[in-house]
Structures are given as C-alpha cells and as structure tokens.
Amino acid sequence: MIDRQPRRSGRGDLLKPVERYVAAVVKECIGLPRLRSILVVGSFGKGEGQLIHRGGLGLPTRDLDILLVFRFPVPRASVERVSQRLNSTLSPRKSEYYLNTEFLIELKATTKFALTHFPDISTYDARFSPLVWGEDIRRDIRLEPDHIPLRTSVRALVQKGIALIGVLDESYFFRPIPEDSKFIFLRELSRTYQEIATGLCLAAGHYSISRDERLSYLSGNFSPVFRGLSRKLPGLVDRIEAWAEFKKSGKTPAGSTPLASWFVARDDLLAVLSGISTQALGLDLVSLPLGETVYGFLAERYYTPIVHSLLRDTGFGKCPHLVQVGTKLLVTRDIFYSKARRRYLPGETAGLVGLRIGPSVVLLVAVPELLAAVNHDGDFAVDRVRHVAYLLGLNWQGAQLTWNKVRSTLMRVVESTNFF
C-alpha cells in the first residue's frame, strides 16, 4: 500500500510544546558549514510524539529527532559539538544510557545524495516531515514503501532491544523500580510495541506513516497474515493497542507489574525479530549459530540491499562483483566511524569483534543474545552473557562478570556506532 500524504512545511505542523526546542535547534545549527535543510523527523515530525503532563503543561518526552541535510562532506565533529551543547542546556544527562532520559535532542546528519538514495524507512518518512529551515529537498525523495527493504525493520527492532536492555537493571528483581525511572521504563515498553507494529506492517507490505493506520491494519489482518506468529503470541495486537494508548494518554495497561510487562515485551520482540530477520536476511538473529564465519555472512546479507539500491540507478545493480565490493565498503565505513568515536568506549573493549566485521553487525548478534540471557527469576544465562562479552571484547577472565557490566559496555558501543 502506497501512503501518499501531502508534504508538510513549517513549524505550524509541530506540537506547541516542541516549537521552542525546534527554534533552539535552528538557532544553533544554521551556522554549520554546508547546511542545506533542517527537518523534524521521527514521532514528533509525524505529530505523534509523546508528551508528559506536569503542572498543567505538556512537555515533550524521549527524543526529538532532527535531520540535518548537508552538502558533502558532513561536518560530523561540528554536529557532535552542537548536539552536546544543546543537550547540556535543554536536557542534562542523568544515565549511562544516552536515551534513558526524559527528553533528548538527537541530531541526525546526512547528505542529499544519501537521503535520496538510501533505502530506509526513515528516508521514506522524511518525505512527509516538516521542513523548518532551508531548501526543500523532500521533493527529490522518490522512495516508495514497496522499495523499503525489510532489513530496515530488523535494525529498528534491534534498536528497541537496545532500549529494553538500557532501562533494565539487575536490582529491579530485588527492589521496586525507582519512581523517577518508572515513566522512562514504561515509555520504552510502549515504543517497543509501536516498532513491532511497524515491522509487521512492513513485512506484510502495508506500511503507513500513520500509527493509527498501522494499528487498524493489524487489528483486522494480523491473524490471517501471520498465522504462525498469532498462534505463538496470542493477544499481541491487544498489547500493541494498549501500549499505543499509553503513548497517547499516559494510561498504563492494567494487569501486570512493570517488570512482568518487560518480560512480555521482551518475548514479543524476540519472536517478531526472529520471524522478520529470517524473512529479510535468511538468518534467525534469535537463534544464530556462533562463529565469525556466520557473522561475516550476516554482514553480507545485512548490507547487500543497500548496495543493490545504490547501484540500481547506474545499471550495475546485478553485478555480483560490485555488490560484493560495495558491501565491504559499507562494513569498512561502519568500522571507521566507530574508531573515530572510540573515546566513548572503555579501554577494556579494545578487542571488539566489531572492528573486524563491523560494530553494527555485532549489535545484531549481541542484543538478542543479551535480552535472551535474562530469566524470569532474576537469574541470568551465563553462557549467553559470556558470548556477548566476547563479542564486545570485554576482558572478564578472572573477574566477576555480571549482566549489568556487559550491559554498560554494550551501551558504550551503541554510542560509538552509527547503526544503519
């Protein structure tokens, strides 16, 4: 289904509480070299961002995604400095996990070429996002839903797995979740279910940028389209709808404690990721065999759709040699970006396997494994935790290895990686 909605322009499309933050971003960013455009993307760009109500005021929560479009090359160091300056002023960080905060401004930098050639769900959504400054490059985005590779959903689901790991702490099995952390904890459960809905719609060929349209489609079609998954996850659509209501009104789904809801969301996410990764990559990320040969094969499967898209317009999209070279270049790009941001990683991660196969691929393997390592009784599967520690290059020999320690290392790897 092709979702053709009119392009929006200007700040009048934004929720009122978001406007002052957008104005601050524009003021800080317009001095960046080679900047062409500024767009508000993500949930706030769609008018579906979540607000938290305090003192009669609606305040934005989670991340405000801003897309900065540059002429080549992107001044990434300058963008990083602006991002740090904005967030230190508007959203002081209180957690080791960079998204584990009530509100964050997330600057995403790209070029017009990448935006108009990169086949990703975020690229498609940008066609319908508000332009708040500069040249209107949205008319040049030709991507249609039918051409969005399903790998984009694999990445997005793994990102939600990262969020579930980020909000969980071992201590929550022995004491209540602190009140100042409970909203963030519940918010990430809600976001997980919204991404599950997006992935299922994309897998079924019925993606829409509208959350309500996605929910409507799943409500009437989930069981007949996803027969195996509907038998494995009874009540999934009800849970998706209940957590969508939490995002709209703040009403927490009844019947479970937050920790019990975390396990249900984790199990739902892993089951959907298993099916979608198998469909998209021919590999089940939830039960992937161990070994760097397998990881190298995963890297090829994961990056090849991007290379095919980039080469398609040149007429070389079916040339195996060029596709292979292009895939290796993308892995090299991933590694280079991570090395450039190594200051965020602890020294003990010097042996990161991702510096050979690409840190994005490491995340594809490590995140499902670390999620599955958590048992309902508060115990942890030691073999899984050790496997993730190996992937991250964490030196644990002779030292006590805890799930929390591996989680902390994973969060630093996430910050150093341009997961795409």
ChimeraX attribute file (.defattr): number of C-alpha atoms within 10 A of each C-alpha:
attribute: neighborCount
match mode: 1-to-1
recipient: residues
	/A:1	13
	/A:2	11
	/A:3	14
	/A:4	12
	/A:5	11
	/A:6	9
	/A:7	13
	/A:8	17
	/A:9	17
	/A:10	13
	/A:11	19
	/A:12	11
	/A:13	18
	/A:14	21
	/A:15	19
	/A:16	13
	/A:17	13
	/A:18	18
	/A:19	14
	/A:20	10
	/A:21	16
	/A:22	21
	/A:23	14
	/A:24	12
	/A:25	18
	/A:26	18
	/A:27	10
	/A:28	15
	/A:29	20
	/A:30	16
	/A:31	9
	/A:32	15
	/A:33	14
	/A:34	15
	/A:35	22
	/A:36	18
	/A:37	22
	/A:38	27
	/A:39	29
	/A:40	26
	/A:41	23
	/A:42	20
	/A:43	19
	/A:44	23
	/A:45	24
	/A:46	21
	/A:47	15
	/A:48	16
	/A:49	19
	/A:50	21
	/A:51	21
	/A:52	17
	/A:53	13
	/A:54	8
	/A:55	6
	/A:56	7
	/A:57	10
	/A:58	15
	/A:59	17
	/A:60	21
	/A:61	21
	/A:62	22
	/A:63	20
	/A:64	22
	/A:65	19
	/A:66	22
	/A:67	20
	/A:68	24
	/A:69	24
	/A:70	20
	/A:71	15
	/A:72	13
	/A:73	10
	/A:74	18
	/A:75	16
	/A:76	12
	/A:77	11
	/A:78	12
	/A:79	19
	/A:80	14
	/A:81	10
	/A:82	17
	/A:83	19
	/A:84	16
	/A:85	14
	/A:86	21
	/A:87	15
	/A:88	12
	/A:89	9
	/A:90	14
	/A:91	15
	/A:92	15
	/A:93	17
	/A:94	11
	/A:95	11
	/A:96	13
	/A:97	20
	/A:98	15
	/A:99	23
	/A:100	20
	/A:101	21
	/A:102	20
	/A:103	20
	/A:104	23
	/A:105	21
	/A:106	17
	/A:107	21
	/A:108	17
	/A:109	18
	/A:110	18
	/A:111	19
	/A:112	19
	/A:113	14
	/A:114	13
	/A:115	23
	/A:116	19
	/A:117	20
	/A:118	20
	/A:119	26
	/A:120	21
	/A:121	23
	/A:122	15
	/A:123	21
	/A:124	23
	/A:125	22
	/A:126	23
	/A:127	27
	/A:128	22
	/A:129	26
	/A:130	25
	/A:131	25
	/A:132	22
	/A:133	20
	/A:134	13
	/A:135	12
	/A:136	16
	/A:137	18
	/A:138	24
	/A:139	10
	/A:140	13
	/A:141	18
	/A:142	14
	/A:143	19
	/A:144	19
	/A:145	21
	/A:146	13
	/A:147	14
	/A:148	23
	/A:149	18
	/A:150	24
	/A:151	26
	/A:152	20
	/A:153	25
	/A:154	24
	/A:155	20
	/A:156	20
	/A:157	27
	/A:158	24
	/A:159	19
	/A:160	22
	/A:161	25
	/A:162	24
	/A:163	23
	/A:164	23
	/A:165	25
	/A:166	22
	/A:167	21
	/A:168	17
	/A:169	12
	/A:170	14
	/A:171	11
	/A:172	13
	/A:173	14
	/A:174	8
	/A:175	8
	/A:176	12
	/A:177	17
	/A:178	10
	/A:179	9
	/A:180	9
	/A:181	13
	/A:182	13
	/A:183	19
	/A:184	19
	/A:185	23
	/A:186	23
	/A:187	21
	/A:188	26
	/A:189	27
	/A:190	24
	/A:191	20
	/A:192	26
	/A:193	25
	/A:194	21
	/A:195	20
	/A:196	25
	/A:197	24
	/A:198	25
	/A:199	25
	/A:200	24
	/A:201	22
	/A:202	23
	/A:203	20
	/A:204	16
	/A:205	16
	/A:206	19
	/A:207	25
	/A:208	21
	/A:209	21
	/A:210	17
	/A:211	17
	/A:212	12
	/A:213	15
	/A:214	20
	/A:215	22
	/A:216	13
	/A:217	17
	/A:218	24
	/A:219	15
	/A:220	11
	/A:221	15
	/A:222	19
	/A:223	16
	/A:224	10
	/A:225	14
	/A:226	16
	/A:227	12
	/A:228	11
	/A:229	16
	/A:230	15
	/A:231	11
	/A:232	12
	/A:233	15
	/A:234	12
	/A:235	10
	/A:236	23
	/A:237	22
	/A:238	13
	/A:239	18
	/A:240	24
	/A:241	21
	/A:242	17
	/A:243	25
	/A:244	22
	/A:245	15
	/A:246	19
	/A:247	23
	/A:248	13
	/A:249	13
	/A:250	17
	/A:251	12
	/A:252	18
	/A:253	18
	/A:254	8
	/A:255	8
	/A:256	11
	/A:257	10
	/A:258	19
	/A:259	17
	/A:260	12
	/A:261	17
	/A:262	20
	/A:263	18
	/A:264	16
	/A:265	23
	/A:266	22
	/A:267	15
	/A:268	21
	/A:269	22
	/A:270	22
	/A:271	15
	/A:272	20
	/A:273	26
	/A:274	19
	/A:275	21
	/A:276	24
	/A:277	22
	/A:278	15
	/A:279	15
	/A:280	19
	/A:281	21
	/A:282	13
	/A:283	20
	/A:284	18
	/A:285	24
	/A:286	22
	/A:287	13
	/A:288	15
	/A:289	13
	/A:290	10
	/A:291	8
	/A:292	13
	/A:293	11
	/A:294	13
	/A:295	21
	/A:296	16
	/A:297	13
	/A:298	23
	/A:299	22
	/A:300	21
	/A:301	16
	/A:302	25
	/A:303	22
	/A:304	21
	/A:305	22
	/A:306	23
	/A:307	21
	/A:308	20
	/A:309	17
	/A:310	20
	/A:311	17
	/A:312	14
	/A:313	10
	/A:314	8
	/A:315	9
	/A:316	14
	/A:317	16
	/A:318	11
	/A:319	12
	/A:320	11
	/A:321	10
	/A:322	15
	/A:323	22
	/A:324	14
	/A:325	12
	/A:326	20
	/A:327	22
	/A:328	19
	/A:329	14
	/A:330	19
	/A:331	22
	/A:332	16
	/A:333	14
	/A:334	22
	/A:335	21
	/A:336	16
	/A:337	16
	/A:338	25
	/A:339	16
	/A:340	12
	/A:341	15
	/A:342	18
	/A:343	11
	/A:344	16
	/A:345	19
	/A:346	13
	/A:347	12
	/A:348	13
	/A:349	20
	/A:350	14
	/A:351	15
	/A:352	19
	/A:353	19
	/A:354	22
	/A:355	20
	/A:356	15
	/A:357	23
	/A:358	26
	/A:359	28
	/A:360	24
	/A:361	24
	/A:362	23
	/A:363	25
	/A:364	24
	/A:365	24
	/A:366	25
	/A:367	24
	/A:368	26
	/A:369	23
	/A:370	24
	/A:371	23
	/A:372	19
	/A:373	19
	/A:374	21
	/A:375	11
	/A:376	11
	/A:377	7
	/A:378	11
	/A:379	12
	/A:380	18
	/A:381	14
	/A:382	13
	/A:383	11
	/A:384	19
	/A:385	25
	/A:386	20
	/A:387	17
	/A:388	25
	/A:389	25
	/A:390	18
	/A:391	21
	/A:392	25
	/A:393	19
	/A:394	24
	/A:395	15
	/A:396	15
	/A:397	7
	/A:398	6
	/A:399	7
	/A:400	7
	/A:401	16
	/A:402	15
	/A:403	22
	/A:404	16
	/A:405	14
	/A:406	19
	/A:407	23
	/A:408	16
	/A:409	20
	/A:410	28
	/A:411	20
	/A:412	19
	/A:413	25
	/A:414	21
	/A:415	17
	/A:416	20
	/A:417	23
	/A:418	15
	/A:419	19
	/A:420	15
